[in-house]
Amino acid sequence: MDKVGLSLLVATPIAHAFWAGTNPSARAEDINNFSKNVGLLRGAMMVLIVSHPWPYSVTGMVTRRKSVKR
């Protein structure tokens, strides 16, 4: 996993432990931020499973253009 994903995996439950909060307002903020970080973690994990070069990346377009010209 990349560094961003690893840091999110470790830091999210520590920084946004909404289950341990007693103040409803602070708990709601922690739930919101926890959910955002989980979404970012999912995005980081999806990048790992995309084939390289990604078809819509600059590298993918250059590769396709080179193969068409030949």
Phi, psi and omega in degrees: 000147181288172185294323179295313179298319180294318179293322177294320180298321182278315190279330186300308180292337179281313185282330185236057180280077184294335181289343181262354184278153178246333179282120183300323180292313179294324179294319178297319177296319179294321177298317179298311181291324176299315180297320177298316181294324177295321176297318177296322178296319177298318178298319179295323179289325179294325179298328181292330185265352179287135180293151181249135353284144178297135186304328183261009176278167178299317179298319179296320179293319178297318179298317180295319180295321179294322181287331179285322183291337184279000000 
